[in-house]
Amino acid sequence: MKKLKFITLLAAIMVCGMASAQFINTGGNERNNQRQSSNESGGGAVLGYSAFVEFGYSVGIGDYSFDRFEITTSHGIQANSHIFIGLGTGLKYFFDGSNYAIPVYTDFRVNFLNKKISPFAGMKIGYTIGDVSGVMVTPMFGCRFGFHNNFGLILSLGYDYQRGKVTTYYYNYYYGYNYYNTHTENLGGVFLKIGLEF
């Protein structure tokens, strides 16, 4: 049942990302022409609506953290050639075999150069719901590779600070019974992501 939920959520997120890209390609001709002109002159991102779809893998750090796969999509405004502000959601699947989380977050990014190839830094801040629920803070840095029209490739490295409840089980040998303790921990991990900008 968990695997079915995971596959369904993954498919829904991918469909939303593709629908957004189709909307931009069919309804954003003016912005496409502006982006094309900017790229031909050596510029980077331009003013207007932008969207990202990113795939990543995180290596868990700490006693309570597991490796995870993540797919996210962010949608918002490219305020100028440097600053992007948007909202996003996605899916995190933890490889302990049972846990998933759905993040809802704000996405803030800064391109350092007004070029087709530019280093960037970003921050996602939000909350996750699901098997793992809690505050998430995701600083990242990487490189943006701008291509034809409104299309770009994103590579990033960062840290996923993720709060979540953890249940620790104990066995009392003296009295002969089991007991457990539930507490909140950082389930953080270092990630590498590849993504597309539309």
C-alpha positions in Angstrom: 0.0 0.0 0.0 2.9 2.4 0.8 4.5 1.7 -2.6 1.2 2.3 -4.4 0.8 5.7 -2.6 4.4 6.6 -3.5 3.9 5.7 -7.2 0.6 7.6 -7.3 2.0 10.8 -5.7 5.1 10.6 -8.0 3.0 10.4 -11.1 0.8 13.3 -9.9 3.8 15.5 -9.4 5.3 14.7 -12.7 2.0 15.4 -14.5 1.7 18.8 -12.8 5.2 19.7 -13.9 4.6 18.6 -17.5 1.3 20.5 -17.5 3.0 23.7 -16.3 5.7 23.3 -19.0 3.0 22.8 -21.7 1.1 25.9 -20.4 4.3 28.0 -20.7 5.1 26.7 -24.1 1.6 27.3 -25.5 0.6 30.5 -23.6 3.8 32.3 -23.0 5.1 33.2 -26.5 6.0 36.7 -25.5 8.1 35.5 -22.6 9.7 32.8 -24.8 10.7 35.4 -27.4 12.1 37.6 -24.6 14.1 34.6 -23.2 15.3 33.7 -26.6 16.5 37.2 -27.3 18.2 37.3 -23.9 20.0 33.9 -24.4 21.2 34.9 -27.9 22.8 38.0 -26.4 24.4 36.0 -23.6 21.9 36.7 -20.9 20.5 34.4 -18.3 17.0 34.1 -16.8 14.5 36.9 -17.6 11.5 38.5 -15.9 8.4 36.4 -15.8 6.9 33.1 -14.7 9.4 30.3 -14.1 9.1 26.7 -13.0 11.5 24.0 -11.8 11.3 20.2 -11.6 14.1 18.6 -9.7 15.2 15.1 -8.8 17.5 14.4 -6.0 19.1 11.8 -3.7 20.0 12.6 -0.1 22.5 10.7 2.1 21.2 10.6 5.6 23.4 12.1 8.3 22.9 11.2 12.0 21.6 8.3 14.0 18.0 8.8 13.0 18.3 9.7 9.4 17.9 7.5 6.3 18.8 8.0 2.6 16.0 9.4 0.6 14.8 10.1 -3.0 13.1 13.4 -3.7 11.2 15.0 -6.5 10.0 18.6 -6.2 8.5 21.2 -8.4 8.6 25.0 -7.8 6.6 27.7 -9.5 7.0 31.4 -9.2 8.3 34.7 -10.5 11.7 35.5 -11.9 11.8 39.0 -10.6 14.8 39.9 -12.7 17.8 38.0 -14.2 19.1 37.3 -10.7 16.2 36.7 -8.2 13.5 33.9 -8.3 10.7 33.7 -5.7 8.1 30.9 -5.7 6.2 28.1 -4.0 6.7 24.4 -4.3 5.7 20.9 -3.3 6.9 17.4 -4.0 7.6 14.0 -2.5 10.3 12.6 -0.3 10.7 8.8 0.0 12.9 7.5 2.8 14.6 4.2 2.2 13.8 2.7 5.6 11.0 1.0 3.7 8.0 2.8 5.1 8.3 6.6 5.4 7.4 9.3 2.9 6.8 13.1 3.3 5.1 15.7 1.2 6.8 19.1 1.5 5.2 22.5 1.0 7.7 25.3 0.9 8.8 28.7 -0.3 11.7 28.7 -2.8 14.1 31.6 -3.1 17.1 31.6 -5.5 19.7 34.0 -6.6 21.7 33.7 -9.9 25.1 35.4 -9.3 25.7 36.2 -13.0 23.5 37.4 -15.9 24.8 34.7 -18.1 23.7 31.4 -19.7 26.0 29.7 -17.2 25.8 31.0 -13.7 26.4 29.8 -10.2 23.5 30.2 -7.9 22.4 29.9 -4.2 19.0 29.1 -2.9 16.9 28.3 0.1 13.7 26.3 0.6 11.8 26.8 3.8 8.6 25.0 4.6 6.8 22.1 6.3 6.3 18.4 5.5 3.2 16.2 6.1 2.9 12.5 5.9 4.9 9.8 7.7 7.6 12.4 8.4 6.0 15.7 9.4 7.9 18.8 10.6 9.8 21.9 9.6 12.2 21.7 6.6 15.0 24.1 5.7 17.0 23.4 2.6 20.0 25.6 1.7 21.7 24.8 -1.6 24.2 26.0 -4.1 24.9 25.0 -7.7 25.1 26.0 -11.3 22.4 27.0 -13.8 23.0 26.2 -17.5 20.6 28.2 -19.8 19.7 26.7 -23.1 17.3 27.6 -26.0 14.2 29.8 -25.1 12.9 29.2 -21.6 14.8 25.9 -20.9 17.7 25.3 -18.5 19.5 22.6 -16.6 20.1 22.9 -12.8 22.7 21.1 -10.8 22.8 21.6 -7.1 24.3 20.4 -3.8 22.9 21.2 -0.4 21.7 20.1 3.0 18.1 19.0 3.8 17.3 19.9 7.5 14.2 17.9 8.2 12.4 17.6 11.6 10.5 14.5 12.3 9.2 12.3 15.1 11.2 9.2 15.9 10.1 6.3 18.1 12.8 4.4 20.0 12.0 1.0 21.4 13.6 -0.5 24.5 13.4 -3.8 26.3 13.6 -3.9 30.1 15.4 -7.1 31.0 14.8 -6.7 34.7 11.1 -6.4 34.5 10.7 -8.3 31.2 8.6 -5.8 29.2 9.0 -3.5 26.2 8.5 0.2 26.2 9.1 3.0 23.7 9.9 6.7 23.6 8.8 9.2 20.9 10.8 12.3 20.4 11.6 14.8 17.6 14.9 14.7 15.8 16.7 16.2 12.8 16.5 13.7 10.0 18.9 15.7 7.9 20.9 14.6 4.8 23.3 15.9 2.2 21.8 15.9 -1.3 22.7 16.1 -4.9 20.0 17.2 -7.4 19.5 17.6 -11.1 16.6 19.7 -12.4 15.0 21.4 -15.4 13.9 25.0 -15.6 11.0 25.9 -17.8 
